[in-house]
Amino acid sequence: MNDRRDKHASLPDQDATVPVPIILYTDGGCTGNEQLDASQRAMSAVVSGADGTILVHLTRSGGSNNIAELQAVELALRWATDNGHKAVEIRTDSTNTLAWVQGRIGRKMNDRNAVLEAWSRTNLLRRDADLTLHWIPREQNLAGQFLEGYHITREPQVL
């Protein structure tokens, strides 16, 4: 039998089965990082869409810049899964967040327990979505542009 058909012609269209990821930008910040008393700090985490629209913004007391960055990734995953997205591409300017999401968490950190708690919650959310995490320069972070103009206060807020 001499079959000259394209050997790929009988394969299903792979693009139809692979979900297109939603692109989200995340950023976090904290006031009072120099304060030894964490209750004197306030952190803010923000998630924006690819067009810069703010999708989630949360401010709470305590924490640090790094914890706020990690919580922003958690909020982005929660927003994506709550809105039916199965594939998520998150862009962040935090190298710590990249390492922590990949499980590279140091042992000598003053906020290690908070990192482990946020990491655990993020991993639970990853079961429901295919996550790709990319580092981007600060000036390309659309969520960061919002935080630059936002004054973080100690009063918890949810937008």
C-alpha positions in Angstrom: 0.0 0.0 0.0 1.4 3.3 -1.0 -0.1 6.0 1.2 1.1 9.5 0.4 -1.1 11.4 2.7 0.5 13.9 5.0 1.3 11.9 8.2 0.0 14.9 10.3 -3.3 15.2 8.4 -5.1 12.8 10.7 -4.0 14.4 13.9 -6.6 16.5 15.7 -6.2 20.3 15.7 -4.0 20.8 18.8 -4.8 24.5 19.1 -8.5 23.6 19.8 -7.5 21.6 22.9 -4.9 24.0 24.4 -6.5 26.9 26.3 -5.1 30.3 25.4 -3.7 31.8 28.6 -5.1 35.0 30.0 -2.2 37.5 30.6 -2.2 39.2 34.0 0.2 41.6 35.6 0.9 41.6 39.4 2.6 43.9 41.8 2.8 44.4 45.5 4.2 47.0 47.8 4.4 47.8 51.5 4.8 50.9 53.6 6.8 50.9 56.8 9.2 48.0 55.8 11.7 49.6 58.2 9.3 49.0 61.1 10.2 46.1 63.3 6.5 45.9 64.5 4.7 44.4 61.5 1.4 45.9 62.7 2.8 49.3 61.7 3.1 48.2 58.1 0.5 48.1 55.3 0.8 46.1 52.2 -1.0 46.3 48.9 -1.4 43.7 46.2 -2.8 44.5 42.7 -3.6 42.5 39.6 -4.3 44.1 36.2 -5.3 42.7 32.8 -3.2 42.9 29.7 -4.9 46.3 28.9 -4.0 47.8 32.3 -7.5 47.5 33.8 -7.3 46.8 37.5 -9.0 43.5 38.3 -8.1 43.1 41.9 -6.7 45.4 44.5 -6.2 44.4 48.2 -4.7 46.3 51.0 -4.1 44.8 54.5 -2.0 45.4 57.5 1.4 43.8 58.2 3.6 42.0 55.7 6.4 43.2 53.5 7.0 44.2 49.9 7.9 40.5 49.1 4.9 39.1 50.8 2.6 41.6 48.9 4.2 40.5 45.6 3.5 36.8 46.4 0.0 37.6 47.5 -0.6 39.5 44.2 0.2 36.2 42.3 -2.2 34.3 44.6 -4.9 37.0 43.9 -4.3 36.7 40.2 -4.7 33.0 40.2 -7.8 33.2 42.3 -9.3 35.8 40.0 -8.4 33.7 36.9 -9.9 30.5 38.2 -13.0 32.3 39.6 -13.6 33.7 36.1 -13.2 30.3 34.3 -9.7 30.7 33.0 -7.8 27.4 32.7 -4.4 28.9 31.6 -2.8 31.9 33.1 0.3 33.8 32.2 1.4 36.1 35.1 3.9 38.8 34.6 5.8 40.1 37.6 8.8 42.2 38.3 9.7 40.3 41.4 12.5 37.7 41.2 11.7 36.6 44.8 8.2 35.8 43.7 9.5 33.7 40.8 11.8 31.7 43.1 9.1 31.3 45.8 6.4 30.1 43.4 8.9 27.5 42.1 9.4 26.3 45.7 12.8 27.9 46.3 12.2 29.4 49.7 15.2 30.1 51.9 15.4 28.9 55.5 16.8 32.1 57.1 14.0 34.6 56.4 12.2 36.7 59.1 8.9 36.2 57.2 9.3 32.6 56.2 6.0 31.4 57.7 4.1 34.0 55.8 5.8 33.0 52.6 5.1 29.3 53.2 1.4 30.1 53.9 1.0 32.2 50.7 3.0 29.6 48.7 0.7 26.8 49.9 -2.4 28.7 49.0 -0.9 29.5 45.6 -0.1 25.8 45.0 -3.7 24.9 45.8 -4.9 27.3 43.1 -2.4 26.0 40.6 -4.4 22.7 40.5 -7.2 24.5 38.7 -5.1 26.5 36.2 -2.0 26.0 34.1 0.3 28.7 35.4 3.2 30.3 33.4 5.1 33.0 35.4 7.4 35.5 33.6 9.7 38.1 35.0 9.4 41.5 33.3 11.2 44.8 33.9 9.5 47.2 36.4 8.7 49.7 33.7 6.7 47.1 31.7 4.6 46.1 34.7 1.1 47.5 34.2 0.0 46.6 37.7 3.1 48.4 39.1 2.0 51.6 37.2 -1.1 51.6 39.3 0.8 51.1 42.6 3.2 53.9 41.8 0.3 56.4 41.9 -1.4 54.8 44.9 -0.9 55.8 48.5 -0.9 52.7 50.7 -2.6 53.3 54.0 -2.9 51.0 57.0 -6.7 50.8 56.6 -7.6 47.4 54.9 -9.4 47.9 51.6 -10.7 45.6 48.9 -11.6 46.9 45.4 
